[in-house]
């Protein structure tokens, strides 16, 4: 088992599989997204990479994980329409790490 999981829609994350990470596809017709996400989190990954379309749907669970040391949850852009979740997440991680907003426009 890898210490990295990638979660999202198949068309967005299939390319991660050759790198030896665990890939979890979400299909809306298969199961409840909260149950699916929590089942992945319970596997004790160190890093969870998640597409922003999925991250928006499990935002409350991700917010809880951000308060913990592990797993680190990294949101990435998917294909199609975006909501800037990935950008805002990265921005908040940088502020938390260095104590200042380097993304702030002057």
C-alpha positions, 0 to 999 in steps of 0.5 A: 500500500502506498502512503499517497492516495489520489481521489477524483473523477477517472478522467482527471486522475488516471494518469497518477496510477503509473507513479505507484500511488493508490488511485480512487475513482469517484462515480456519483451513481455508485455510493455516498461521497461522504462514506467513500471519502471516509473509507479512504481516510481510514486507510492512514495515508500520509498524503491525499490528493483530491480534485477540486470538484470532489473536494467541494463536496467533502469540504467539512471532512477536509477542514477537519483533516487540515487541523491534524498533522496527517494526512496532508490533503492537497487539492488539485484542479480537475478538468472542466469548470473550476471554483478556485478551491485548489488555489485557496487551499494552497494559499491557506497552507502557505499562510499557515506554514510561513505566517504571511500571505505571499499571494496577496496582491499589492 
